[in-house]
């Protein structure tokens, strides 16, 4: 599962538990000491109720990533 962080922004994230499309990778978090990616961030839901929540991003830890393909990332959350 090695890939460049910049390439992640072109990949759609799908939850394998329910088949829901979570969106495209918005950002990645990395451990600066090791240089390893620790999590990916996708936009959260756009529901009206989320207007009152400051951050509606979904942070997915690296351990929850199951497969990285050419155009998608399968996660288990």
N, CA, C and O atoms as a Tripos MOL2 file, in Angstrom:
@<TRIPOS>MOLECULE
protein
  308   307    77     0     0
PROTEIN
NO_CHARGES

@<TRIPOS>ATOM
      1 N           0.8200   -1.1770    0.0000 N.3       1 UNK1
      2 CA          0.0000    0.0000    0.0000 C.3       1 UNK1
      3 C           0.8670    1.2440    0.0000 C.2       1 UNK1
      4 O           0.7400    2.0740    0.9010 O.2       1 UNK1
      5 N           1.7150    1.3950   -0.9490 N.am      2 UNK2
      6 CA          2.5160    2.6000   -1.0120 C.3       2 UNK2
      7 C           2.0460    3.4440   -2.1780 C.2       2 UNK2
      8 O           1.8510    2.9510   -3.2890 O.2       2 UNK2
      9 N           1.8710    4.7120   -1.9050 N.am      3 UNK3
     10 CA          1.3950    5.6490   -2.8960 C.3       3 UNK3
     11 C           1.8480    7.0310   -2.4630 C.2       3 UNK3
     12 O           2.1290    7.2480   -1.2840 O.2       3 UNK3
     13 N           1.9200    7.9430   -3.3720 N.am      4 UNK4
     14 CA          2.2740    9.3070   -3.0250 C.3       4 UNK4
     15 C           1.0360   10.0130   -2.4960 C.2       4 UNK4
     16 O          -0.0620    9.8380   -3.0240 O.2       4 UNK4
     17 N           1.2140   10.8060   -1.4590 N.am      5 UNK5
     18 CA          0.1070   11.5320   -0.8580 C.3       5 UNK5
     19 C          -0.6290   12.4190   -1.8440 C.2       5 UNK5
     20 O          -1.8480   12.5670   -1.7560 O.2       5 UNK5
     21 N           0.0950   13.0090   -2.7790 N.am      6 UNK6
     22 CA         -0.5430   13.8910   -3.7460 C.3       6 UNK6
     23 C          -1.4810   13.1280   -4.6750 C.2       6 UNK6
     24 O          -2.4720   13.6900   -5.1410 O.2       6 UNK6
     25 N          -1.1900   11.8680   -4.9500 N.am      7 UNK7
     26 CA         -2.0290   11.0630   -5.8210 C.3       7 UNK7
     27 C          -3.3600   10.7120   -5.1660 C.2       7 UNK7
     28 O          -4.3040   10.3390   -5.8630 O.2       7 UNK7
     29 N          -3.4550   10.8210   -3.8650 N.am      8 UNK8
     30 CA         -4.6700   10.4520   -3.1430 C.3       8 UNK8
     31 C          -5.8400   11.3660   -3.4740 C.2       8 UNK8
     32 O          -6.9880   10.9250   -3.4200 O.2       8 UNK8
     33 N          -5.5890   12.6140   -3.8130 N.am      9 UNK9
     34 CA         -6.6680   13.5650   -4.0730 C.3       9 UNK9
     35 C          -7.5010   13.1990   -5.2980 C.2       9 UNK9
     36 O          -8.5840   13.7510   -5.4910 O.2       9 UNK9
     37 N          -7.0250   12.2970   -6.1090 N.am     10 UNK10
     38 CA         -7.7540   11.8710   -7.3000 C.3      10 UNK10
     39 C          -8.4570   10.5360   -7.0790 C.2      10 UNK10
     40 O          -8.9620    9.9340   -8.0260 O.2      10 UNK10
     41 N          -8.4910   10.0770   -5.8380 N.am     11 UNK11
     42 CA         -9.0880    8.7720   -5.5340 C.3      11 UNK11
     43 C         -10.3600    8.9470   -4.7150 C.2      11 UNK11
     44 O         -10.3980    9.7270   -3.7630 O.2      11 UNK11
     45 N         -11.3970    8.2130   -5.0960 N.am     12 UNK12
     46 CA        -12.6560    8.2530   -4.3590 C.3      12 UNK12
     47 C         -12.5810    7.2480   -3.2100 C.2      12 UNK12
     48 O         -12.0400    6.1540   -3.3690 O.2      12 UNK12
     49 N         -13.1250    7.6230   -2.0570 N.am     13 UNK13
     50 CA        -13.0910    6.7800   -0.8670 C.3      13 UNK13
     51 C         -14.4630    6.1320   -0.6870 C.2      13 UNK13
     52 O         -15.4910    6.8090   -0.6970 O.2      13 UNK13
     53 N         -14.4610    4.8030   -0.5210 N.am     14 UNK14
     54 CA        -15.7030    4.0440   -0.3710 C.3      14 UNK14
     55 C         -15.6090    3.1900    0.8880 C.2      14 UNK14
     56 O         -14.6130    2.5030    1.1160 O.2      14 UNK14
     57 N         -16.6640    3.2450    1.7020 N.am     15 UNK15
     58 CA        -16.7420    2.4430    2.9200 C.3      15 UNK15
     59 C         -17.2320    1.0450    2.5480 C.2      15 UNK15
     60 O         -18.3270    0.9010    2.0050 O.2      15 UNK15
     61 N         -16.4420    0.0250    2.8290 N.am     16 UNK16
     62 CA        -16.8280   -1.3370    2.4330 C.3      16 UNK16
     63 C         -17.9250   -1.9210    3.3250 C.2      16 UNK16
     64 O         -18.5530   -2.9140    2.9600 O.2      16 UNK16
     65 N         -18.1600   -1.3130    4.4910 N.am     17 UNK17
     66 CA        -19.2060   -1.8260    5.3770 C.3      17 UNK17
     67 C         -20.6050   -1.5960    4.8260 C.2      17 UNK17
     68 O         -21.4780   -2.4520    4.9710 O.2      17 UNK17
     69 N         -20.8270   -0.4390    4.1930 N.am     18 UNK18
     70 CA        -22.1600   -0.1390    3.6730 C.3      18 UNK18
     71 C         -22.1650    0.2750    2.2030 C.2      18 UNK18
     72 O         -23.2260    0.5580    1.6460 O.2      18 UNK18
     73 N         -20.9910    0.3150    1.5680 N.am     19 UNK19
     74 CA        -20.9050    0.6810    0.1580 C.3      19 UNK19
     75 C         -21.0580    2.1670   -0.1040 C.2      19 UNK19
     76 O         -21.1390    2.5790   -1.2610 O.2      19 UNK19
     77 N         -21.1000    2.9790    0.9340 N.am     20 UNK20
     78 CA        -21.3140    4.4130    0.7960 C.3      20 UNK20
     79 C         -20.0740    5.0990    0.2380 C.2      20 UNK20
     80 O         -18.9490    4.8350    0.6630 O.2      20 UNK20
     81 N         -20.3070    5.9790   -0.7180 N.am     21 UNK21
     82 CA        -19.2320    6.8020   -1.2590 C.3      21 UNK21
     83 C         -19.0140    7.9730   -0.3140 C.2      21 UNK21
     84 O         -19.9420    8.7300   -0.0300 O.2      21 UNK21
     85 N         -17.8060    8.1190    0.1650 N.am     22 UNK22
     86 CA        -17.5030    9.1720    1.1340 C.3      22 UNK22
     87 C         -16.9520   10.4270    0.4730 C.2      22 UNK22
     88 O         -16.8780   11.4740    1.1160 O.2      22 UNK22
     89 N         -16.5700   10.3460   -0.7770 N.am     23 UNK23
     90 CA        -16.0100   11.4890   -1.4920 C.3      23 UNK23
     91 C         -14.5540   11.2560   -1.8300 C.2      23 UNK23
     92 O         -14.0180   10.1620   -1.6570 O.2      23 UNK23
     93 N         -13.9360   12.3010   -2.3120 N.am     24 UNK24
     94 CA        -12.5240   12.2210   -2.6870 C.3      24 UNK24
     95 C         -11.6540   12.7060   -1.5360 C.2      24 UNK24
     96 O         -12.0790   13.5330   -0.7280 O.2      24 UNK24
     97 N         -10.4490   12.1900   -1.4710 N.am     25 UNK25
     98 CA         -9.5230   12.5620   -0.4140 C.3      25 UNK25
     99 C          -9.2930   14.0680   -0.4700 C.2      25 UNK25
    100 O          -8.9510   14.6280   -1.5110 O.2      25 UNK25
    101 N          -9.4890   14.7000    0.6700 N.am     26 UNK26
    102 CA         -9.3080   16.1440    0.7840 C.3      26 UNK26
    103 C          -7.8990   16.4890    1.2610 C.2      26 UNK26
    104 O          -7.3050   17.4810    0.8380 O.2      26 UNK26
    105 N          -7.3800   15.6400    2.1580 N.am     27 UNK27
    106 CA         -6.0590   15.8990    2.7220 C.3      27 UNK27
    107 C          -5.5100   14.6050    3.3230 C.2      27 UNK27
    108 O          -6.2520   13.6420    3.5140 O.2      27 UNK27
    109 N          -4.2360   14.5860    3.6140 N.am     28 UNK28
    110 CA         -3.6110   13.4560    4.3000 C.3      28 UNK28
    111 C          -2.8440   13.9890    5.4980 C.2      28 UNK28
    112 O          -2.3450   15.1140    5.4710 O.2      28 UNK28
    113 N          -2.7480   13.1830    6.5480 N.am     29 UNK29
    114 CA         -1.9570   13.5230    7.7280 C.3      29 UNK29
    115 C          -0.7810   12.5540    7.7810 C.2      29 UNK29
    116 O          -0.9160   11.3690    7.4770 O.2      29 UNK29
    117 N           0.3680   13.0840    8.1710 N.am     30 UNK30
    118 CA          1.5580   12.2410    8.2130 C.3      30 UNK30
    119 C           2.3300   12.4780    9.5030 C.2      30 UNK30
    120 O           2.2570   13.5500   10.1030 O.2      30 UNK30
    121 N           3.0650   11.4650    9.9120 N.am     31 UNK31
    122 CA          3.9770   11.5630   11.0430 C.3      31 UNK31
    123 C           5.2590   12.1870   10.4970 C.2      31 UNK31
    124 O           5.9250   11.5980    9.6460 O.2      31 UNK31
    125 N           5.5970   13.3540   10.9760 N.am     32 UNK32
    126 CA          6.7530   14.0720   10.4380 C.3      32 UNK32
    127 C           8.0800   13.3910   10.7510 C.2      32 UNK32
    128 O           9.0580   13.5830   10.0280 O.2      32 UNK32
    129 N           8.1240   12.6080   11.8060 N.am     33 UNK33
    130 CA          9.3720   11.9190   12.1600 C.3      33 UNK33
    131 C           9.6430   10.7280   11.2430 C.2      33 UNK33
    132 O          10.7840   10.4910   10.8460 O.2      33 UNK33
    133 N           8.5900    9.9780   10.9080 N.am     34 UNK34
    134 CA          8.7740    8.7870   10.0810 C.3      34 UNK34
    135 C           8.4490    9.0190    8.6120 C.2      34 UNK34
    136 O           8.8980    8.2670    7.7480 O.2      34 UNK34
    137 N           7.6660   10.0630    8.3270 N.am     35 UNK35
    138 CA          7.2590   10.3250    6.9560 C.3      35 UNK35
    139 C           6.1170    9.4380    6.4860 C.2      35 UNK35
    140 O           5.7880    9.4320    5.3000 O.2      35 UNK35
    141 N           5.5120    8.6920    7.3930 N.am     36 UNK36
    142 CA          4.4200    7.7810    7.0400 C.3      36 UNK36
    143 C           3.0680    8.4810    7.1680 C.2      36 UNK36
    144 O           2.8550    9.3050    8.0570 O.2      36 UNK36
    145 N           2.1740    8.1330    6.2690 N.am     37 UNK37
    146 CA          0.8150    8.6660    6.3210 C.3      37 UNK37
    147 C           0.0910    7.9980    7.4850 C.2      37 UNK37
    148 O           0.1170    6.7750    7.6240 O.2      37 UNK37
    149 N          -0.5550    8.8090    8.3190 N.am     38 UNK38
    150 CA         -1.2610    8.2860    9.4890 C.3      38 UNK38
    151 C          -2.7780    8.2450    9.2860 C.2      38 UNK38
    152 O          -3.4660    7.4350    9.9070 O.2      38 UNK38
    153 N          -3.2990    9.1190    8.4150 N.am     39 UNK39
    154 CA         -4.7350    9.1360    8.1470 C.3      39 UNK39
    155 C          -5.0240    9.9270    6.8800 C.2      39 UNK39
    156 O          -4.1920   10.6880    6.3880 O.2      39 UNK39
    157 N          -6.2400    9.7190    6.3680 N.am     40 UNK40
    158 CA         -6.7150   10.5150    5.2420 C.3      40 UNK40
    159 C          -7.9700   11.2500    5.6910 C.2      40 UNK40
    160 O          -8.6620   10.8070    6.6080 O.2      40 UNK40
    161 N          -8.2570   12.3610    5.0510 N.am     41 UNK41
    162 CA         -9.4160   13.1710    5.4100 C.3      41 UNK41
    163 C         -10.2950   13.3300    4.1770 C.2      41 UNK41
    164 O          -9.8160   13.6810    3.0990 O.2      41 UNK41
    165 N         -11.5900   13.0670    4.3530 N.am     42 UNK42
    166 CA        -12.5710   13.2720    3.2830 C.3      42 UNK42
    167 C         -13.6170   14.2550    3.7840 C.2      42 UNK42
    168 O         -13.8310   14.3660    4.9910 O.2      42 UNK42
    169 N         -14.2760   14.9740    2.8690 N.am     43 UNK43
    170 CA        -15.3260   15.8970    3.3060 C.3      43 UNK43
    171 C         -16.4570   15.1320    3.9810 C.2      43 UNK43
    172 O         -16.7590   13.9980    3.6090 O.2      43 UNK43
    173 N         -17.0720   15.7500    4.9610 N.am     44 UNK44
    174 CA        -18.1990   15.1240    5.6430 C.3      44 UNK44
    175 C         -19.4860   15.3230    4.8720 C.2      44 UNK44
    176 O         -19.4860   15.8270    3.7490 O.2      44 UNK44
    177 N         -20.5670   14.9260    5.4810 N.am     45 UNK45
    178 CA        -21.8940   15.0500    4.8960 C.3      45 UNK45
    179 C         -22.2630   16.5210    4.7200 C.2      45 UNK45
    180 O         -21.8350   17.3740    5.4970 O.2      45 UNK45
    181 N         -23.0640   16.8090    3.6900 N.am     46 UNK46
    182 CA        -23.5070   18.1730    3.4290 C.3      46 UNK46
    183 C         -24.9150   18.4410    3.9260 C.2      46 UNK46
    184 O         -25.5870   19.3340    3.4110 O.2      46 UNK46
    185 N         -25.3720   17.6980    4.9030 N.am     47 UNK47
    186 CA        -26.7220   17.8640    5.4170 C.3      47 UNK47
    187 C         -26.8600   19.2050    6.1280 C.2      47 UNK47
    188 O         -25.8820   19.7580    6.6310 O.2      47 UNK47
    189 N         -28.0720   19.7150    6.1610 N.am     48 UNK48
    190 CA        -28.3440   21.0100    6.7630 C.3      48 UNK48
    191 C         -27.9360   21.0500    8.2310 C.2      48 UNK48
    192 O         -27.4450   22.0760    8.7000 O.2      48 UNK48
    193 N         -28.1260   19.9680    8.9590 N.am     49 UNK49
    194 CA        -27.7810   19.9470   10.3800 C.3      49 UNK49
    195 C         -26.3030   20.1780   10.6170 C.2      49 UNK49
    196 O         -25.9150   20.6610   11.6810 O.2      49 UNK49
    197 N         -25.4770   19.8440    9.6470 N.am     50 UNK50
    198 CA        -24.0310   20.0060    9.8110 C.3      50 UNK50
    199 C         -23.5700   21.4520    9.6740 C.2      50 UNK50
    200 O         -22.3900   21.7410    9.8690 O.2      50 UNK50
    201 N         -24.4770   22.3620    9.3440 N.am     51 UNK51
    202 CA        -24.0970   23.7670    9.2450 C.3      51 UNK51
    203 C         -23.6630   24.3180   10.5970 C.2      51 UNK51
    204 O         -22.8950   25.2770   10.6640 O.2      51 UNK51
    205 N         -24.1570   23.7080   11.6770 N.am     52 UNK52
    206 CA        -23.8330   24.1770   13.0120 C.3      52 UNK52
    207 C         -22.5940   23.5080   13.5910 C.2      52 UNK52
    208 O         -22.1470   23.8660   14.6810 O.2      52 UNK52
    209 N         -22.0480   22.5590   12.8860 N.am     53 UNK53
    210 CA        -20.8410   21.8680   13.3210 C.3      53 UNK53
    211 C         -19.6530   22.5260   12.6330 C.2      53 UNK53
    212 O         -19.6700   22.7250   11.4180 O.2      53 UNK53
    213 N         -18.6250   22.8630   13.4000 N.am     54 UNK54
    214 CA        -17.4940   23.5900   12.8340 C.3      54 UNK54
    215 C         -16.7280   22.7690   11.8040 C.2      54 UNK54
    216 O         -16.3630   23.2860   10.7480 O.2      54 UNK54
    217 N         -16.4870   21.5210   12.0940 N.am     55 UNK55
    218 CA        -15.7370   20.6830   11.1690 C.3      55 UNK55
    219 C         -16.5530   19.4380   10.8460 C.2      55 UNK55
    220 O         -16.8750   18.6510   11.7360 O.2      55 UNK55
    221 N         -16.8790   19.2650    9.5960 N.am     56 UNK56
    222 CA        -17.6440   18.0820    9.2180 C.3      56 UNK56
    223 C         -16.7930   17.1640    8.3380 C.2      56 UNK56
    224 O         -17.3040   16.4960    7.4390 O.2      56 UNK56
    225 N         -15.5010   17.1440    8.6110 N.am     57 UNK57
    226 CA        -14.5970   16.2510    7.8860 C.3      57 UNK57
    227 C         -14.5950   14.8780    8.5460 C.2      57 UNK57
    228 O         -14.8410   14.7450    9.7440 O.2      57 UNK57
    229 N         -14.3140   13.8680    7.7420 N.am     58 UNK58
    230 CA        -14.1810   12.5140    8.2580 C.3      58 UNK58
    231 C         -12.6970   12.1550    8.2060 C.2      58 UNK58
    232 O         -12.0870   12.1440    7.1370 O.2      58 UNK58
    233 N         -12.1280   11.8620    9.3710 N.am     59 UNK59
    234 CA        -10.7190   11.4700    9.4620 C.3      59 UNK59
    235 C         -10.6790    9.9510    9.5430 C.2      59 UNK59
    236 O         -11.2420    9.3500   10.4580 O.2      59 UNK59
    237 N         -10.0110    9.3420    8.5810 N.am     60 UNK60
    238 CA         -9.9360    7.8850    8.5150 C.3      60 UNK60
    239 C          -8.5030    7.4520    8.8190 C.2      60 UNK60
    240 O          -7.5900    7.7330    8.0420 O.2      60 UNK60
    241 N          -8.3040    6.7650    9.9540 N.am     61 UNK61
    242 CA         -6.9530    6.3040   10.3050 C.3      61 UNK61
    243 C          -6.4050    5.3200    9.2620 C.2      61 UNK61
    244 O          -7.1590    4.5890    8.6200 O.2      61 UNK61
    245 N          -5.1040    5.3220    9.1120 N.am     62 UNK62
    246 CA         -4.4480    4.4480    8.1310 C.3      62 UNK62
    247 C          -4.8030    2.9800    8.3490 C.2      62 UNK62
    248 O          -4.9240    2.2230    7.3860 O.2      62 UNK62
    249 N          -4.9700    2.5750    9.6000 N.am     63 UNK63
    250 CA         -5.2910    1.1730    9.9010 C.3      63 UNK63
    251 C          -6.6560    0.7640    9.3510 C.2      63 UNK63
    252 O          -6.9290   -0.4310    9.2380 O.2      63 UNK63
    253 N          -7.5190    1.7180    9.0080 N.am     64 UNK64
    254 CA         -8.8460    1.4110    8.4800 C.3      64 UNK64
    255 C          -8.8690    1.3430    6.9480 C.2      64 UNK64
    256 O          -9.9030    1.0280    6.3590 O.2      64 UNK64
    257 N          -7.7540    1.6310    6.3140 N.am     65 UNK65
    258 CA         -7.6730    1.5390    4.8590 C.3      65 UNK65
    259 C          -7.4210    0.0860    4.4900 C.2      65 UNK65
    260 O          -6.4610   -0.5260    4.9570 O.2      65 UNK65
    261 N          -8.2880   -0.4570    3.6520 N.am     66 UNK66
    262 CA         -8.1890   -1.8760    3.2970 C.3      66 UNK66
    263 C          -7.5430   -2.0970    1.9400 C.2      66 UNK66
    264 O          -6.8490   -3.0960    1.7510 O.2      66 UNK66
    265 N          -7.7520   -1.1950    0.9940 N.am     67 UNK67
    266 CA         -7.2080   -1.3850   -0.3540 C.3      67 UNK67
    267 C          -7.0990   -0.0380   -1.0450 C.2      67 UNK67
    268 O          -7.9880    0.8050   -0.9210 O.2      67 UNK67
    269 N          -6.0020    0.1650   -1.7760 N.am     68 UNK68
    270 CA         -5.8200    1.3750   -2.5670 C.3      68 UNK68
    271 C          -5.6860    0.9590   -4.0110 C.2      68 UNK68
    272 O          -4.7430    0.2610   -4.3840 O.2      68 UNK68
    273 N          -6.6360    1.3910   -4.8260 N.am     69 UNK69
    274 CA         -6.6230    1.0730   -6.2450 C.3      69 UNK69
    275 C          -6.1910    2.2640   -7.0670 C.2      69 UNK69
    276 O          -5.7650    3.2830   -6.5250 O.2      69 UNK69
    277 N          -6.3030    2.1340   -8.3900 N.am     70 UNK70
    278 CA         -5.9050    3.2070   -9.2820 C.3      70 UNK70
    279 C          -6.7730    4.4510   -9.1210 C.2      70 UNK70
    280 O          -6.2820    5.5740   -9.2290 O.2      70 UNK70
    281 N          -8.0690    4.2490   -8.8610 N.am     71 UNK71
    282 CA         -8.9750    5.3980   -8.7770 C.3      71 UNK71
    283 C          -9.8580    5.3960   -7.5370 C.2      71 UNK71
    284 O         -10.7440    6.2410   -7.4120 O.2      71 UNK71
    285 N          -9.6280    4.4460   -6.6030 N.am     72 UNK72
    286 CA        -10.4270    4.4470   -5.3770 C.3      72 UNK72
    287 C          -9.6660    3.8690   -4.2030 C.2      72 UNK72
    288 O          -8.6660    3.1670   -4.3540 O.2      72 UNK72
    289 N         -10.1760    4.1910   -3.0320 N.am     73 UNK73
    290 CA         -9.6280    3.6870   -1.7710 C.3      73 UNK73
    291 C         -10.7670    3.0490   -1.0130 C.2      73 UNK73
    292 O         -11.7910    3.6890   -0.7710 O.2      73 UNK73
    293 N         -10.6020    1.7930   -0.6350 N.am     74 UNK74
    294 CA        -11.6280    1.0960    0.1610 C.3      74 UNK74
    295 C         -11.2310    1.1860    1.6260 C.2      74 UNK74
    296 O         -10.1080    0.8600    2.0110 O.2      74 UNK74
    297 N         -12.2040    1.6470    2.4440 N.am     75 UNK75
    298 CA        -11.9610    1.7850    3.8730 C.3      75 UNK75
    299 C         -13.0270    1.0530    4.6560 C.2      75 UNK75
    300 O         -14.1000    0.7540    4.1330 O.2      75 UNK75
    301 N         -12.7320    0.7680    5.9000 N.am     76 UNK76
    302 CA        -13.6880    0.1080    6.7700 C.3      76 UNK76
    303 C         -13.8960    0.9800    8.0000 C.2      76 UNK76
    304 O         -13.0600    1.0260    8.9020 O.2      76 UNK76
    305 N         -15.0400    1.6740    8.0130 N.am     77 UNK77
    306 CA        -15.3630    2.5300    9.1660 C.3      77 UNK77
    307 C         -16.7830    2.2770    9.6230 C.2      77 UNK77
    308 O         -17.2440    2.8990   10.5800 O.2      77 UNK77
@<TRIPOS>BOND
     1     1     2 1
     2     2     3 1
     3     3     4 2
     4     3     5 am
     5     5     6 1
     6     6     7 1
     7     7     8 2
     8     7     9 am
     9     9    10 1
    10    10    11 1
    11    11    12 2
    12    11    13 am
    13    13    14 1
    14    14    15 1
    15    15    16 2
    16    15    17 am
    17    17    18 1
    18    18    19 1
    19    19    20 2
    20    19    21 am
    21    21    22 1
    22    22    23 1
    23    23    24 2
    24    23    25 am
    25    25    26 1
    26    26    27 1
    27    27    28 2
    28    27    29 am
    29    29    30 1
    30    30    31 1
    31    31    32 2
    32    31    33 am
    33    33    34 1
    34    34    35 1
    35    35    36 2
    36    35    37 am
    37    37    38 1
    38    38    39 1
    39    39    40 2
    40    39    41 am
    41    41    42 1
    42    42    43 1
    43    43    44 2
    44    43    45 am
    45    45    46 1
    46    46    47 1
    47    47    48 2
    48    47    49 am
    49    49    50 1
    50    50    51 1
    51    51    52 2
    52    51    53 am
    53    53    54 1
    54    54    55 1
    55    55    56 2
    56    55    57 am
    57    57    58 1
    58    58    59 1
    59    59    60 2
    60    59    61 am
    61    61    62 1
    62    62    63 1
    63    63    64 2
    64    63    65 am
    65    65    66 1
    66    66    67 1
    67    67    68 2
    68    67    69 am
    69    69    70 1
    70    70    71 1
    71    71    72 2
    72    71    73 am
    73    73    74 1
    74    74    75 1
    75    75    76 2
    76    75    77 am
    77    77    78 1
    78    78    79 1
    79    79    80 2
    80    79    81 am
    81    81    82 1
    82    82    83 1
    83    83    84 2
    84    83    85 am
    85    85    86 1
    86    86    87 1
    87    87    88 2
    88    87    89 am
    89    89    90 1
    90    90    91 1
    91    91    92 2
    92    91    93 am
    93    93    94 1
    94    94    95 1
    95    95    96 2
    96    95    97 am
    97    97    98 1
    98    98    99 1
    99    99   100 2
   100    99   101 am
   101   101   102 1
   102   102   103 1
   103   103   104 2
   104   103   105 am
   105   105   106 1
   106   106   107 1
   107   107   108 2
   108   107   109 am
   109   109   110 1
   110   110   111 1
   111   111   112 2
   112   111   113 am
   113   113   114 1
   114   114   115 1
   115   115   116 2
   116   115   117 am
   117   117   118 1
   118   118   119 1
   119   119   120 2
   120   119   121 am
   121   121   122 1
   122   122   123 1
   123   123   124 2
   124   123   125 am
   125   125   126 1
   126   126   127 1
   127   127   128 2
   128   127   129 am
   129   129   130 1
   130   130   131 1
   131   131   132 2
   132   131   133 am
   133   133   134 1
   134   134   135 1
   135   135   136 2
   136   135   137 am
   137   137   138 1
   138   138   139 1
   139   139   140 2
   140   139   141 am
   141   141   142 1
   142   142   143 1
   143   143   144 2
   144   143   145 am
   145   145   146 1
   146   146   147 1
   147   147   148 2
   148   147   149 am
   149   149   150 1
   150   150   151 1
   151   151   152 2
   152   151   153 am
   153   153   154 1
   154   154   155 1
   155   155   156 2
   156   155   157 am
   157   157   158 1
   158   158   159 1
   159   159   160 2
   160   159   161 am
   161   161   162 1
   162   162   163 1
   163   163   164 2
   164   163   165 am
   165   165   166 1
   166   166   167 1
   167   167   168 2
   168   167   169 am
   169   169   170 1
   170   170   171 1
   171   171   172 2
   172   171   173 am
   173   173   174 1
   174   174   175 1
   175   175   176 2
   176   175   177 am
   177   177   178 1
   178   178   179 1
   179   179   180 2
   180   179   181 am
   181   181   182 1
   182   182   183 1
   183   183   184 2
   184   183   185 am
   185   185   186 1
   186   186   187 1
   187   187   188 2
   188   187   189 am
   189   189   190 1
   190   190   191 1
   191   191   192 2
   192   191   193 am
   193   193   194 1
   194   194   195 1
   195   195   196 2
   196   195   197 am
   197   197   198 1
   198   198   199 1
   199   199   200 2
   200   199   201 am
   201   201   202 1
   202   202   203 1
   203   203   204 2
   204   203   205 am
   205   205   206 1
   206   206   207 1
   207   207   208 2
   208   207   209 am
   209   209   210 1
   210   210   211 1
   211   211   212 2
   212   211   213 am
   213   213   214 1
   214   214   215 1
   215   215   216 2
   216   215   217 am
   217   217   218 1
   218   218   219 1
   219   219   220 2
   220   219   221 am
   221   221   222 1
   222   222   223 1
   223   223   224 2
   224   223   225 am
   225   225   226 1
   226   226   227 1
   227   227   228 2
   228   227   229 am
   229   229   230 1
   230   230   231 1
   231   231   232 2
   232   231   233 am
   233   233   234 1
   234   234   235 1
   235   235   236 2
   236   235   237 am
   237   237   238 1
   238   238   239 1
   239   239   240 2
   240   239   241 am
   241   241   242 1
   242   242   243 1
   243   243   244 2
   244   243   245 am
   245   245   246 1
   246   246   247 1
   247   247   248 2
   248   247   249 am
   249   249   250 1
   250   250   251 1
   251   251   252 2
   252   251   253 am
   253   253   254 1
   254   254   255 1
   255   255   256 2
   256   255   257 am
   257   257   258 1
   258   258   259 1
   259   259   260 2
   260   259   261 am
   261   261   262 1
   262   262   263 1
   263   263   264 2
   264   263   265 am
   265   265   266 1
   266   266   267 1
   267   267   268 2
   268   267   269 am
   269   269   270 1
   270   270   271 1
   271   271   272 2
   272   271   273 am
   273   273   274 1
   274   274   275 1
   275   275   276 2
   276   275   277 am
   277   277   278 1
   278   278   279 1
   279   279   280 2
   280   279   281 am
   281   281   282 1
   282   282   283 1
   283   283   284 2
   284   283   285 am
   285   285   286 1
   286   286   287 1
   287   287   288 2
   288   287   289 am
   289   289   290 1
   290   290   291 1
   291   291   292 2
   292   291   293 am
   293   293   294 1
   294   294   295 1
   295   295   296 2
   296   295   297 am
   297   297   298 1
   298   298   299 1
   299   299   300 2
   300   299   301 am
   301   301   302 1
   302   302   303 1
   303   303   304 2
   304   303   305 am
   305   305   306 1
   306   306   307 1
   307   307   308 2
@<TRIPOS>SUBSTRUCTURE
     1 UNK1         2 RESIDUE 1 A UNK
     2 UNK2         6 RESIDUE 1 A UNK
     3 UNK3        10 RESIDUE 1 A UNK
     4 UNK4        14 RESIDUE 1 A UNK
     5 UNK5        18 RESIDUE 1 A UNK
     6 UNK6        22 RESIDUE 1 A UNK
     7 UNK7        26 RESIDUE 1 A UNK
     8 UNK8        30 RESIDUE 1 A UNK
     9 UNK9        34 RESIDUE 1 A UNK
    10 UNK10       38 RESIDUE 1 A UNK
    11 UNK11       42 RESIDUE 1 A UNK
    12 UNK12       46 RESIDUE 1 A UNK
    13 UNK13       50 RESIDUE 1 A UNK
    14 UNK14       54 RESIDUE 1 A UNK
    15 UNK15       58 RESIDUE 1 A UNK
    16 UNK16       62 RESIDUE 1 A UNK
    17 UNK17       66 RESIDUE 1 A UNK
    18 UNK18       70 RESIDUE 1 A UNK
    19 UNK19       74 RESIDUE 1 A UNK
    20 UNK20       78 RESIDUE 1 A UNK
    21 UNK21       82 RESIDUE 1 A UNK
    22 UNK22       86 RESIDUE 1 A UNK
    23 UNK23       90 RESIDUE 1 A UNK
    24 UNK24       94 RESIDUE 1 A UNK
    25 UNK25       98 RESIDUE 1 A UNK
    26 UNK26      102 RESIDUE 1 A UNK
    27 UNK27      106 RESIDUE 1 A UNK
    28 UNK28      110 RESIDUE 1 A UNK
    29 UNK29      114 RESIDUE 1 A UNK
    30 UNK30      118 RESIDUE 1 A UNK
    31 UNK31      122 RESIDUE 1 A UNK
    32 UNK32      126 RESIDUE 1 A UNK
    33 UNK33      130 RESIDUE 1 A UNK
    34 UNK34      134 RESIDUE 1 A UNK
    35 UNK35      138 RESIDUE 1 A UNK
    36 UNK36      142 RESIDUE 1 A UNK
    37 UNK37      146 RESIDUE 1 A UNK
    38 UNK38      150 RESIDUE 1 A UNK
    39 UNK39      154 RESIDUE 1 A UNK
    40 UNK40      158 RESIDUE 1 A UNK
    41 UNK41      162 RESIDUE 1 A UNK
    42 UNK42      166 RESIDUE 1 A UNK
    43 UNK43      170 RESIDUE 1 A UNK
    44 UNK44      174 RESIDUE 1 A UNK
    45 UNK45      178 RESIDUE 1 A UNK
    46 UNK46      182 RESIDUE 1 A UNK
    47 UNK47      186 RESIDUE 1 A UNK
    48 UNK48      190 RESIDUE 1 A UNK
    49 UNK49      194 RESIDUE 1 A UNK
    50 UNK50      198 RESIDUE 1 A UNK
    51 UNK51      202 RESIDUE 1 A UNK
    52 UNK52      206 RESIDUE 1 A UNK
    53 UNK53      210 RESIDUE 1 A UNK
    54 UNK54      214 RESIDUE 1 A UNK
    55 UNK55      218 RESIDUE 1 A UNK
    56 UNK56      222 RESIDUE 1 A UNK
    57 UNK57      226 RESIDUE 1 A UNK
    58 UNK58      230 RESIDUE 1 A UNK
    59 UNK59      234 RESIDUE 1 A UNK
    60 UNK60      238 RESIDUE 1 A UNK
    61 UNK61      242 RESIDUE 1 A UNK
    62 UNK62      246 RESIDUE 1 A UNK
    63 UNK63      250 RESIDUE 1 A UNK
    64 UNK64      254 RESIDUE 1 A UNK
    65 UNK65      258 RESIDUE 1 A UNK
    66 UNK66      262 RESIDUE 1 A UNK
    67 UNK67      266 RESIDUE 1 A UNK
    68 UNK68      270 RESIDUE 1 A UNK
    69 UNK69      274 RESIDUE 1 A UNK
    70 UNK70      278 RESIDUE 1 A UNK
    71 UNK71      282 RESIDUE 1 A UNK
    72 UNK72      286 RESIDUE 1 A UNK
    73 UNK73      290 RESIDUE 1 A UNK
    74 UNK74      294 RESIDUE 1 A UNK
    75 UNK75      298 RESIDUE 1 A UNK
    76 UNK76      302 RESIDUE 1 A UNK
    77 UNK77      306 RESIDUE 1 A UNK
